[in-house]
């Protein structure tokens, strides 16, 4: 029987982690708890914005159709529009490839009091690029030392970057949305049938399914190499959207509660209101 992994265990691999909810929790129970979680997240974020000392960076990763967009929509309903931003990272632009691969995320990292959600991130550079190393060409990265060395170096650079964020007041939460190959097929077929979702369909998504096994391997390598105490990975069983949303809310709420925030006390002299 497959197990869950929250947070990720470095000895685990995705083929041993279930993409389904565990027994004992119903969808109705989870949805009820979701409401409480989102209300708590809103209040905590409001306090964070007022305190203006700490920040939170949320990273969403997963294979195509794993539910990143839906996860963003879910979390958005529990966040104060002030001090909240979402960034979706697609194929790097010409300008972005002229900088280091961390640049486009670093420049949108949250300021004090803010929460930023990244729909994909620099982790594409150690997953998609690892399977398609031709993407290194426009980055002008020399592969003379070997591809293995390039990606080992990138793991180290990512860990150093996330450590720097953590040490300067930004918590980093990383969610890997884990779905089965069968569920991905179902969702891609739904995109073709549903006029509201058809715009999201890409032939590239179908072509990439041929690399499923390779993706599972590079995801395992990524998780093991970049799961740290200061920037942990959470593998979210995401075949069922209600359970995915439940876990996201639970974990974000718990993380914000650990900030121990308080409203600042205004410095007031004698104030008289007419």
Secondary structure, 3 states (H helix, E strand, C coil): CCECCCCCCCCCCHHHECCCCCCCCCHHHHHHHHHHHHHHHHHHHHHHHHHCCCEEEEEEEECCCCCHHHHHHHHHCCCCCCCEEEEECCCCCHHHHCCCCCHHHHCCCCCCCCEEEEECCHHHHHCHHHHCHHHHCCCCCCCCCCHHHHHHHHHHHHHHHHHHHHHCCEEEEEEEEECCHHHHHHHHHHHHHCCCCHHHCCHHHHHHHHHHHHHHHHHHHHHHHHCCCCCCEEEEECCCHHHHHHHHHHHHHHHHHCCCCCCCCCCCCCCCCC
